């Protein structure tokens, strides 16, 4: 791998050569061996580059398939980078049948998405995730509140109404929709009944003590 300040001369030894525009998407760009056995940091800045891929002996390597340690190397490759604004890909030199096959395959692929298209895809994915989170939150609220969403007034007193919601959510929503007058009347009635069910008051206790005298 080589990094140059400008386009280097092309050596005649290379049988297959292509050039493409390249821009790293992060501060760390690495070259990874086919099965991940080894990686090399290329040390490239996040800038526009022209990348030249050079190959020699591709057909011989394809026939050999797997090279054993004792066998000689039949193919070699070189990556060359230099700063340059983006422009169209180019097949500089084609010699091997292997390169011809991959060129035909590449021409049948759809064009890669532009940075603007990728950004729009990411925005749509974020919006979809936000909608899904909101739908999950609303579903949880409905399940906790008898299948209906609370009004703003009910949310304001929800800590006090939580127990009654679990007991009778229909009653809570009916009271919420009834208006202030009915709500005050219901609160008064509930308070009176609570006091009435609280046991004998001080007067009855006093009477019992006096009669016991």
QUICORFEN-V161221 format. One record per residue. N is the residue number from 1. RES is the residue in three letters. SS is DSSP state (hx for helix, st for strand, lp for the rest). PSI is psi as a letter, one per 30 degrees, with the letter a starting at -180 (none if undefined). NEAR is the number of other C-alpha atoms within 8 Angstrom. Layout:
# QUICORFEN-V161221
[[N & RES & SS & PSI & NEAR] [N & RES & SS & PSI & NEAR]]
This chain:
# QUICORFEN-V161221
[[1 & UNK & lp & k & 7] [2 & UNK & st & k & 7] [3 & UNK & st & k & 7] [4 & UNK & st & l & 10] [5 & UNK & lp & f & 6] [6 & UNK & lp & l & 7] [7 & UNK & lp & k & 7] [8 & UNK & lp & l & 5] [9 & UNK & lp & k & 4] [10 & UNK & lp & k & 5] [11 & UNK & lp & k & 5] [12 & UNK & lp & f & 5] [13 & UNK & lp & f & 5] [14 & UNK & lp & k & 10] [15 & UNK & lp & e & 13] [16 & UNK & st & k & 13] [17 & UNK & st & k & 13] [18 & UNK & st & l & 12] [19 & UNK & st & k & 12] [20 & UNK & st & l & 11] [21 & UNK & st & k & 14] [22 & UNK & st & k & 9] [23 & UNK & st & j & 8] [24 & UNK & lp & k & 12] [25 & UNK & lp & f & 5] [26 & UNK & lp & l & 6] [27 & UNK & lp & f & 8] [28 & UNK & lp & j & 9] [29 & UNK & lp & k & 10] [30 & UNK & st & l & 9] [31 & UNK & st & k & 8] [32 & UNK & st & k & 10] [33 & UNK & lp & l & 8] [34 & UNK & lp & e & 5] [35 & UNK & lp & g & 5] [36 & UNK & lp & g & 7] [37 & UNK & lp & e & 7] [38 & UNK & lp & l & 6] [39 & UNK & st & l & 9] [40 & UNK & st & k & 7] [41 & UNK & st & k & 8] [42 & UNK & lp & f & 9] [43 & UNK & lp & h & 7] [44 & UNK & lp & k & 9] [45 & UNK & lp & l & 6] [46 & UNK & lp & i & 9] [47 & UNK & lp & l & 8] [48 & UNK & st & k & 12] [49 & UNK & st & l & 13] [50 & UNK & st & k & 14] [51 & UNK & st & k & 12] [52 & UNK & st & k & 12] [53 & UNK & st & j & 11] [54 & UNK & st & k & 12] [55 & UNK & st & l & 13] [56 & UNK & st & k & 11] [57 & UNK & lp & h & 11] [58 & UNK & hx & e & 11] [59 & UNK & hx & e & 9] [60 & UNK & hx & e & 9] [61 & UNK & hx & e & 10] [62 & UNK & hx & e & 8] [63 & UNK & hx & e & 6] [64 & UNK & hx & e & 7] [65 & UNK & lp & d & 6] [66 & UNK & lp & k & 4] [67 & UNK & lp & k & 8] [68 & UNK & lp & l & 5] [69 & UNK & lp & e & 5] [70 & UNK & lp & f & 4] [71 & UNK & lp & k & 6] [72 & UNK & lp & l & 6] [73 & UNK & lp & k & 6] [74 & UNK & lp & f & 7] [75 & UNK & lp & l & 10] [76 & UNK & st & l & 8] [77 & UNK & st & l & 8] [78 & UNK & st & k & 10] [79 & UNK & st & k & 10] [80 & UNK & st & k & 11] [81 & UNK & st & k & 13] [82 & UNK & st & l & 12] [83 & UNK & st & k & 11] [84 & UNK & lp & k & 9] [85 & UNK & lp & l & 8] [86 & UNK & lp & k & 9] [87 & UNK & lp & l & 6] [88 & UNK & lp & k & 6] [89 & UNK & lp & l & 8] [90 & UNK & st & k & 7] [91 & UNK & st & j & 8] [92 & UNK & st & e & 8] [93 & UNK & st & k & 8] [94 & UNK & lp & k & 10] [95 & UNK & lp & e & 8] [96 & UNK & lp & l & 11] [97 & UNK & hx & e & 7] [98 & UNK & hx & e & 9] [99 & UNK & hx & e & 11] [100 & UNK & hx & e & 10] [101 & UNK & hx & e & 8] [102 & UNK & hx & f & 8] [103 & UNK & hx & e & 8] [104 & UNK & hx & e & 8] [105 & UNK & hx & e & 8] [106 & UNK & hx & e & 7] [107 & UNK & hx & f & 7] [108 & UNK & lp & f & 6] [109 & UNK & lp & l & 6] [110 & UNK & lp & l & 5] [111 & UNK & lp & k & 4] [112 & UNK & lp & l & 4] [113 & UNK & lp & k & 7] [114 & UNK & lp & l & 6] [115 & UNK & hx & e & 6] [116 & UNK & hx & e & 7] [117 & UNK & hx & e & 8] [118 & UNK & hx & e & 9] [119 & UNK & hx & e & 8] [120 & UNK & hx & e & 8] [121 & UNK & hx & e & 8] [122 & UNK & hx & e & 8] [123 & UNK & hx & e & 8] [124 & UNK & hx & e & 8] [125 & UNK & hx & e & 8] [126 & UNK & hx & e & 8] [127 & UNK & hx & e & 8] [128 & UNK & hx & e & 8] [129 & UNK & hx & e & 8] [130 & UNK & hx & e & 8] [131 & UNK & hx & e & 8] [132 & UNK & hx & e & 8] [133 & UNK & hx & e & 8] [134 & UNK & hx & e & 8] [135 & UNK & hx & e & 8] [136 & UNK & hx & e & 8] [137 & UNK & hx & e & 8] [138 & UNK & hx & e & 9] [139 & UNK & hx & e & 8] [140 & UNK & hx & e & 8] [141 & UNK & hx & e & 11] [142 & UNK & hx & e & 11] [143 & UNK & hx & e & 9] [144 & UNK & hx & f & 9] [145 & UNK & lp & h & 12] [146 & UNK & lp & g & 10] [147 & UNK & lp & g & 8] [148 & UNK & lp & l & 8] [149 & UNK & lp & k & 8] [150 & UNK & lp & l & 9] [151 & UNK & lp & l & 7] [152 & UNK & hx & e & 6] [153 & UNK & hx & e & 8] [154 & UNK & hx & e & 10] [155 & UNK & hx & e & 8] [156 & UNK & hx & f & 6] [157 & UNK & lp & g & 8] [158 & UNK & hx & e & 8] [159 & UNK & hx & e & 5] [160 & UNK & hx & f & 6] [161 & UNK & hx & f & 10] [162 & UNK & hx & e & 8] [163 & UNK & hx & e & 7] [164 & UNK & hx & e & 9] [165 & UNK & hx & e & 13] [166 & UNK & hx & e & 10] [167 & UNK & hx & e & 6] [168 & UNK & lp & i & 8] [169 & UNK & hx & e & 11] [170 & UNK & hx & e & 8] [171 & UNK & hx & e & 7] [172 & UNK & hx & e & 11] [173 & UNK & hx & e & 9] [174 & UNK & hx & e & 8] [175 & UNK & hx & e & 10] [176 & UNK & hx & e & 11] [177 & UNK & hx & f & 6] [178 & UNK & hx & f & 9] [179 & UNK & lp & l & 8] [180 & UNK & hx & e & 6] [181 & UNK & hx & e & 7] [182 & UNK & hx & e & 9] [183 & UNK & hx & e & 11] [184 & UNK & hx & e & 8] [185 & UNK & hx & e & 8] [186 & UNK & hx & e & 8] [187 & UNK & hx & e & 8] [188 & UNK & hx & e & 8] [189 & UNK & hx & e & 8] [190 & UNK & hx & e & 8] [191 & UNK & hx & e & 8] [192 & UNK & hx & e & 8] [193 & UNK & hx & e & 8] [194 & UNK & hx & e & 8] [195 & UNK & hx & e & 8] [196 & UNK & hx & f & 7] [197 & UNK & lp & g & 6] [198 & UNK & lp & g & 6] [199 & UNK & lp & l & 6] [200 & UNK & lp & k & 7] [201 & UNK & lp & a & 6] [202 & UNK & hx & e & 6] [203 & UNK & hx & e & 7] [204 & UNK & hx & e & 8] [205 & UNK & hx & e & 9] [206 & UNK & hx & e & 8] [207 & UNK & hx & e & 8] [208 & UNK & hx & e & 8] [209 & UNK & hx & e & 8] [210 & UNK & hx & e & 7] [211 & UNK & hx & f & 6] [212 & UNK & hx & f & 5] [213 & UNK & lp & none & 4]]
